[in-house]
Amino acid sequence: MRVVIDAPIDPRLVEAFTGYDVQTLFDLGWQHLKDHVLVKQLECDVFVTADRGFEHEHSLRSLSFGMVVVHVRETRSPSTDRCFRTC
């Protein structure tokens, strides 16, 4: 399964997906792409994002991948560090 993680999300999340092909938008060099361009470029099974409006801005039925919308207070902060210590 190929997983792509959105740019604002802490890249350490990659470590939580052992056994999967996981890349961040930074790995792909796509961190500056606008969402409407990104959805046409992505070739993955799952896209992980913290963009709460993403599912309202795009027709989910037309996407070729599944989405996981992560709800966190901050995408890169000491509060997310606790998450990675327990993984």
N, C-alpha and C positions, 0 to 999 in steps of 0.2 A: 504494500500500500504506500502510495506517495503522498506525503503531507507537506504543505507549505505554510509557513508561519508568517503572519503580517509583520511589517517593519516596526510598529510601535511596541510589540510584545517583546519582553525580555528574551534574548536569544538562548538563554539557558534552558528554556522550555524544550529545546531539541532533546535534551537528556532524558526527558520523560517518555519519549517515544522510542525506546530501545527495540531493535528488530524491524524498524520501518525506515524507508527512504525519506528523510526529513531535511528540508532546506528552509532557510529564511529568505525573505525578499532581498535582504542584503547579499546573501550567497548568490542569488540569481542576478544581482545588479539592478533590480526593479523597484527599489525602495522609494523612488520618486515618481513612479507611475500613478496617474489618477485612477480611481476605482473603475471607471467605465472602460479604460484601456486595459487595466489589469485583468478584468474578468474575461476578456477576449484572449489574453496571452496565457493564462494559467492552464497547465496540463498536469492535473493532480487529481487525487481521489478526495482529499479533504483540505480545505483552507481554514486555518485558525486565525481569527481576528478578534480585536477588542472593539471594533467599530460597531457600536450598537445600532447605528442607522443603516448599516449595509443591507440588511435583509429587507428594509423598506425602500431603499433606493434602486434596487435591481429586481428583475423578475427571477425569482428563485427557480421557477420551473424551466427557465431557459439556460440555467447554468449547467455545465458539464461535470460539476464537482459538488460534494457535500460541504456544508459549512458548520463550524463550531464557533459560536460567538461567546467569548470569555468575558464575564463581568467582574472586573476588579476596580478598586478605587484608583490605583495608579499602576501603569504598566511596567515601570522600572523604579522600584523603591525598596527601602529596607523591609517593608511589609511583605513583598514577594519573596524575599530571601528565605523566610521561614518555609515557604512552599518547597523550595529546592533542597533544603536541608533534610526534609522528610522523604523525598523521592528516592 
